[in-house]
Amino acid sequence: MKDQIVVIIEDERPAARSLQRKLDTLGYSNTILLHSVEHAKKWFVEHPEPALLFLDIQLSDGLSFEILEDLQLTCPVIFTTAYDEFALKAFKVNSIDYLMKPIEQSELAKALTKYENNYKKQSPIVDVEQLRALLHPTANNYKSRFSIKIGQQIKLLTTDEIECFFSENKATYVFCKDGNQYLMDYTLDQLENLLDPKAFFRISRGYIIHVKAIKSISMHSNSRLKLYFNRYANPEVIVSRERVNEFKAWIE
C-alpha cells in the first residue's frame, strides 16, 4: 500500500516539502505536491484519486473544501492545519485525523497507523457542510480565542486581549494590550473571515484593528485617516482611502 500515490495539497511550499520528507522516512515515498485549489482541481481531473490525501484547510486561492465538494472526492483525508483543536473536533470523526502545524513526526506516524489499520478498505466521508460552517462562522460563532505556539508552549489568546493584527515581511503578527506580539499561522485574509466584524475592521491590506484599541483619529493626506492606539506604537497606521467611508460607518 505504501507504494501507492499520496497527494499533499499545501500552499506553503516549505511546509509541503517538510511533510514530504517526513512521509518518505515512514515509507511513503510516492508523493505528489499540489499548491492551490486551482492546481488541485486540474490535477484530479487528469488523474485517479490517490490512496491518501493530506489537505491543508486554508489555501492561497480559497478553501480546500471546494476541492472535496466540486470533485466529490472519496479518498481518505488527513487535514493539516493551523486551526486549534477545539474547532476541529467538530468534524474530526469524518476524516482520518488532523495534524497541527508544525507537524510532528510522531503525530504523523500515529495518523498513518490509523489509516493503515482502519481506512485502507473503506474511505471516511468528510462532511463538507460541517467544514464550511467552521470556516465561515455565523454571527454567533466567530473565533473568541487563538492558540499561539511559543517555543514548546501553547498560549491561548482571547480576542479581548488583542489590539490589532498586522502583516510584515510576508508574515502575520498579533499585537496584544499587554504590549506583546506573536507570530500567527493565519493570513489577514483568513483572519478577516474569522473575526467578529462588530469588534474588528480591516483598515488596509496590512492591518486589522480592534475598535477598543483606538485612542484617537486624525486626518491624513489624500483623504485618509491616521489611527493612534492605546498601546501599539507604530506611527503610520493609516485607513486606506477606499475604506475610509466604511470605517467611519463602522465606528459610529
C-alpha atoms as one frame of an Amber mdcrd trajectory, in Angstrom:
protein
   0.000   0.000   0.000   2.841   2.400   0.708   3.892   2.435  -2.958   0.551
   3.971  -3.973   0.266   7.694  -4.557  -0.154  10.122  -1.668  -1.169  13.690
  -2.566  -0.220  16.691  -0.414  -2.182  19.905  -1.027  -0.371  22.711   0.788
   0.199  26.293  -0.395   3.290  26.829   1.782   5.963  25.077  -0.248   8.490
  24.663   2.606   5.745  23.050   4.727   4.789  20.786   1.817   8.381  19.653
   1.286   8.835  19.097   5.017   5.764  16.845   5.124   7.006  15.044   2.012
  10.331  14.286   3.715   8.598  13.050   6.872   6.383  10.745   4.812   9.410
   9.421   2.965  11.082   8.408   6.229   7.903   6.492   7.126   7.929   4.583
   3.858   5.524   6.738   1.861   7.826   7.895  -0.917   5.388   8.198  -3.840
   4.058  11.701  -3.122   2.596  14.440  -5.320   2.704  18.088  -4.202  -0.100
  20.466  -5.201  -0.165  24.081  -4.031  -3.568  25.636  -4.707  -7.269  24.941
  -5.228  -6.910  25.568  -8.961  -3.817  23.372  -9.258  -5.510  20.559  -7.340
  -8.706  20.653  -9.400  -6.747  20.413 -12.642  -4.668  17.518 -11.321  -7.655
  15.492 -10.115  -9.433  15.916 -13.452  -6.464  14.293 -15.190  -5.530  11.650
 -12.590  -7.272   8.986 -10.491  -7.778   9.621  -6.797  -4.734   8.871  -4.608
  -4.578   6.277  -1.865  -4.397   9.080   0.704  -4.801  12.872   0.680  -3.118
  15.369   3.020  -5.148  18.562   2.833  -4.375  21.999   4.222  -7.609  23.795
   5.152  -6.748  27.336   4.071  -5.042  27.706   0.678  -3.819  30.864  -1.002
  -6.637  30.930  -3.575  -9.505  29.584  -1.494 -10.705  26.997   0.986  -9.846
  23.361   0.497 -13.397  22.100   0.953 -14.043  23.475  -2.547 -11.846  20.668
  -3.883 -13.731  17.997  -1.946 -17.122  19.414  -2.843 -16.607  20.207  -6.524
 -14.859  16.936  -7.361 -16.802  14.680  -4.960 -13.605  13.015  -3.767 -13.898
   9.809  -1.740 -10.255   9.118  -0.920  -9.162   9.109   2.758  -8.218  12.576
   4.048  -5.847  13.768   6.755  -6.161  17.502   7.401  -3.075  19.604   8.079
  -3.949  22.881   9.695  -3.069  25.822  11.885  -6.556  25.790  13.443  -6.778
  24.865  17.088  -8.120  21.503  18.141 -11.269  22.886  19.732 -12.717  23.960
  16.386 -11.606  20.836  14.572 -13.126  18.339  16.998 -16.489  19.005  15.371
 -15.554  17.200  12.176 -12.597  15.066  13.238 -14.740  11.925  13.194 -15.423
  12.468   9.497 -11.801  12.298   8.409  -8.894  10.078   9.403  -7.205  12.701
  11.536  -5.904  16.251  11.611  -2.333  17.357  12.218  -1.480  20.688  13.782
   1.312  22.682  12.158   4.227  22.389  12.528   3.658  18.684  12.045   5.446
  16.408  14.498   6.883  13.139  13.159   5.286  11.150  15.986   1.826  12.592
  15.299   2.217  11.885  11.597   3.158   8.284  12.364   0.056   7.885  14.554
  -2.201   9.242  11.813  -0.686   6.857   9.266  -1.124   3.941  11.627  -4.798
   4.854  11.997  -5.077   4.997   8.198  -3.361   1.638   7.721  -5.452  -0.081
  10.399  -8.866   1.363   9.659  -9.201   3.110   6.329  -7.447   1.164   3.617
 -10.571  -0.688   2.544 -13.181   1.947   3.342 -12.749   5.674   2.913 -14.150
   8.030   5.541 -16.603  10.639   4.284 -15.751  14.250   5.042 -18.792  16.335
   5.953 -18.231  19.302   3.636 -21.147  21.321   5.010 -19.798  20.976   8.527
 -16.378  22.061   7.353 -17.907  25.030   5.535 -19.716  26.107   8.703 -16.481
  26.018  10.682 -14.595  28.103   8.148 -17.412  30.615   7.636 -18.651  31.280
  11.159 -22.126  32.649  11.774 -22.704  35.819  13.743 -22.699  33.789  16.947
 -19.698  31.647  16.092 -16.769  33.945  15.375 -13.474  32.955  16.938 -13.136
  34.122  20.511  -9.609  32.821  21.038  -6.495  31.739  19.179  -3.790  29.270
  20.113  -0.293  30.703  19.736   2.758  28.470  19.705   5.682  29.928  21.678
   8.604  27.518  21.543   7.277  24.296  23.019   4.403  26.071  24.779   0.870
  26.905  23.595  -0.655  30.224  24.680  -4.409  30.756  24.470  -5.133  34.330
  23.451  -8.676  35.733  23.632  -9.838  38.348  21.135 -10.462  40.783  24.017
  -6.701  40.854  24.604  -5.927  41.949  21.036  -5.296  45.465  19.736  -4.510
  44.583  16.142  -3.247  42.100  13.600  -0.655  43.234  11.075   1.457  41.821
   8.276   5.183  42.375   7.953   7.708  40.693   5.637   5.044  38.234   4.418
   4.268  37.132   7.985   1.251  37.909  10.183   1.500  39.110  13.773  -0.947
  39.833  16.581  -0.291  42.732  18.971  -1.823  42.495  22.440  -2.926  45.009
  25.049  -0.043  43.954  27.298   2.481  45.087  24.672   3.497  41.614  23.489
   3.247  40.488  19.889   3.210  36.965  18.450   3.605  35.315  15.082   0.348
  33.905  13.699  -0.341  30.900  11.472  -3.055  32.838   9.622  -3.034  35.434
   6.873  -5.000  38.660   7.267  -7.415  37.445   4.589  -8.136  34.341   6.666
  -8.480  36.314   9.886 -10.928  38.720   8.289 -13.395  35.835   7.846 -12.915
  34.537  11.383 -13.279  37.732  13.412 -16.461  39.440  14.607 -16.916  42.484
  12.313 -18.506  44.417  15.170 -15.169  44.344  17.018 -12.591  44.110  14.205
 -12.111  46.056  10.978  -9.706  45.618   8.047  -8.423  49.170   7.601  -5.882
  48.333   4.878  -4.012  45.468   3.249  -1.673  45.402   6.253  -3.904  45.868
   9.313  -6.975  44.526  11.102  -7.719  46.550  14.222  -9.919  46.167  17.313
 -12.330  49.017  17.920 -11.385  49.273  21.604  -7.708  49.711  20.695  -8.295
  53.122  19.069  -7.109  56.017  21.236  -7.616  58.805  18.698  -8.045  59.503
  14.989  -6.649  62.340  12.866  -6.958  63.448   9.268  -4.167  62.327   6.932
  -3.122  63.084   3.378  -5.258  62.084   0.365  -8.488  61.950   2.415  -7.159
  59.121   4.583  -7.304  58.700   8.357  -4.472  58.074  10.777  -5.062  55.937
  13.877  -3.401  56.099  17.283  -3.657  53.109  19.635  -3.745  52.654  23.382
  -0.560  50.570  23.285   0.527  49.758  19.714   3.105  52.385  18.790   3.594
  52.196  15.021   3.297  55.852  13.885   1.910  55.009  10.436  -1.331  53.080
  10.873  -3.466  54.516   8.095  -7.005  53.747   6.996  -6.760  53.331   3.236
  -8.711  55.875   1.191 -11.100  53.314  -0.318 -12.050  52.110   3.190 -12.499
  55.446   4.932 -16.274  55.737   4.434 -16.895  52.167   5.554 -14.593  52.722
   8.549 -16.479  55.859   9.588 -19.760  53.955   9.456 -18.208  51.114  11.460
 -17.057  53.303  14.385 -20.342  55.194  14.734
